[in-house]
């Protein structure tokens, strides 16, 4: 467990396959997009391409927002802030892609061609709405 992430938050992030919203920025302009992710021990793995990847290459500081709920009624939210690293290794990318795809119940080869990004989580906050 990361020192900055409570065991409760780690459990929420690992419990079920929810979408995260990845926030990147370049030239002082934010860009937010949904992504599939996998969290383990203070690190988020995600696969991406396009504008998100270009932004990460220019500015590795990111935030991820994950929420669970029905409609507009949130049960809980988690916000992670950290530094992204673009992983260029093909073997690591293939293995991470399979781990993420399995988490979301799709075939191992789905989303091939995307690039692996690892986020070292620096801080986390969460709120429960019960």
C-alpha positions in Angstrom: 0.0 0.0 0.0 1.2 3.5 -0.8 1.8 5.7 2.2 -0.5 8.3 0.8 -3.4 5.9 0.0 -5.5 4.4 2.7 -6.4 0.7 2.7 -10.0 1.7 2.3 -9.3 3.7 -0.9 -7.1 0.8 -2.2 -10.0 -1.6 -1.7 -12.5 0.8 -3.5 -10.1 1.1 -6.5 -9.6 -2.7 -6.7 -13.1 -3.9 -6.0 -14.8 -3.6 -9.3 -14.1 -2.4 -12.9 -15.2 1.3 -12.9 -14.3 4.0 -15.3 -11.8 6.6 -14.3 -11.6 10.0 -15.8 -8.0 11.0 -16.6 -7.2 14.7 -16.5 -4.1 15.8 -18.4 -3.0 19.3 -19.3 -0.9 21.0 -21.9 -0.4 24.7 -22.5 -2.5 25.4 -19.4 -5.5 23.8 -21.0 -7.1 20.7 -19.3 -8.2 17.6 -21.1 -10.4 15.0 -19.4 -11.3 11.6 -20.9 -12.6 8.3 -19.6 -10.2 5.4 -19.3 -10.1 1.8 -18.0 -7.5 1.3 -15.3 -5.9 -1.1 -12.9 -4.6 0.0 -9.5 -2.0 -1.8 -7.4 0.3 -0.7 -4.6 0.3 3.0 -5.3 0.4 2.7 -9.1 -2.3 3.0 -11.7 -1.9 1.3 -15.1 -3.9 2.5 -18.1 -3.7 2.2 -21.8 -4.1 5.3 -24.0 -3.4 6.9 -27.3 -4.1 10.2 -29.1 -4.5 13.5 -27.3 -4.1 12.0 -23.8 -0.8 10.4 -24.7 0.5 13.5 -26.4 -0.4 15.6 -23.4 1.3 13.1 -21.0 4.5 13.2 -23.1 4.5 17.0 -22.6 3.3 17.2 -19.0 3.3 14.0 -16.9 1.3 15.5 -14.0 -2.2 13.9 -14.0 -5.3 13.4 -11.9 -7.8 10.5 -12.0 -11.3 10.6 -10.7 -13.2 7.4 -10.0 -16.8 7.3 -8.7 -19.4 4.7 -7.9 -23.1 5.3 -7.9 -26.4 5.2 -9.7 -27.2 8.0 -12.0 -26.3 11.3 -10.2 -26.3 9.6 -6.8 -22.6 8.9 -5.9 -21.8 6.2 -3.2 -18.2 7.3 -3.1 -15.5 9.2 -5.1 -11.7 8.9 -5.2 -9.4 11.5 -6.7 -5.8 10.5 -7.3 -3.0 12.9 -8.2 0.4 11.7 -9.5 3.1 11.6 -12.2 2.7 9.5 -15.3 5.4 7.6 -17.1 4.9 6.4 -20.7 6.2 2.8 -21.0 7.7 2.0 -24.4 8.5 -1.7 -23.7 6.3 -3.9 -25.9 6.3 -6.9 -23.5 5.3 -4.8 -20.5 2.6 -3.1 -22.6 1.1 -6.4 -23.8 1.1 -7.8 -20.2 -0.5 -4.7 -18.7 -3.1 -4.5 -21.5 -4.1 -8.1 -20.7 -4.4 -7.4 -17.0 -6.6 -4.4 -17.6 -8.7 -6.2 -20.2 -9.3 -9.1 -17.8 -10.4 -6.7 -15.1 -13.1 -5.4 -17.5 -14.1 -8.8 -18.8 -12.9 -8.5 -22.4 -10.5 -10.5 -24.5 -6.8 -10.2 -23.9 -6.2 -8.6 -27.3 -8.8 -5.8 -27.0 -7.3 -2.3 -27.3 -4.1 -3.4 -28.8 -2.1 -0.6 -30.3 -2.6 1.7 -27.3 0.4 2.7 -25.1 0.9 1.7 -21.5 1.0 4.6 -19.0 1.9 4.1 -15.3 0.9 6.7 -12.8 2.9 6.9 -9.6 0.2 8.1 -7.2 1.4 10.9 -5.0 -1.8 11.7 -3.1 -5.3 10.6 -2.9 -8.6 11.8 -1.4 -11.9 10.2 -1.1 -15.4 10.8 0.1 -18.2 8.4 0.9 -21.9 9.5 0.5 -23.9 7.2 2.7 
